[in-house]
Amino acid sequence: MYPGVRLCEMAFLSNHYHLILIVEDEGILARFMGYLNDLIARKVGGRLHGWREKFWGRRYRSIPFLDD
């Protein structure tokens, strides 16, 4: 899928999504999220629905947790 990222779980809702990922470091996470959000925005396209603001109005939020 994307080097350095392993997808464990995902949930896509009508206006947002949740992912549980295993990543090698935060830099890879930031690049992956930029790639994913850009890809989704291009595929879904707010222009199709006449949206005036950016497709993703807010930046993603990362919440780390340990795998103990």
N, C-alpha and C positions, 0 to 999 in steps of 0.2 A: 504494500500500500504506500507507505512513506517511510524512508529510511530513519531508523531510530525511534519509531512510534509504533506501539502495539495497542490496538483497539480492544478493550475488554467488554464494554457495554455501551449502548447508545439508546437514546429516547428522543424522537423528533416530535414536537407538538406543533400547533398551528402557528405560533409566533416565536418559538425559541427551541433550543435543543440542549440536551445534556450528554456528555461523554465521560466515560471513565477510561483513561489512557495510561499506559506505562511509557514513559519517555526517558531518554538517556540524560538530558539536561534541559534547563529552561529555555535555552536558545533554540533548541530543536522544537520545543513546544510552541514558542512564539512564531517561528517560521511555518510550522504546520498549520496553526490556527489561521494565520494570514492566508495561506494557500487554500484551506478549506472554505473559509468565509468568502473569499473571492470567487472560488469555483461555484459555490451555492448561489451567490448573488447573480453570477452570469447565467447560470442554468435556469433559475426561477425567474429572474428579471423583474424588478419592480416596475419597469416601463410597461410591461404587459397589463398591469393592474392600475396604472396611472398614479403610482405613489410619487409624492413630491420630495420626500426626504430620502436620505441614504437607505439602502436596503437594510443594513445592520446599523441601527441608530446608536448603539452602544458597543464599546469594545468588550471582548470576552472577559470573563472573570475566572481565574484559576484558583482552585482550592486544593492545596496538596494534602495528602494523607499517607500514612505509613502502612506498609504491607508487612506487619509483624506477625 
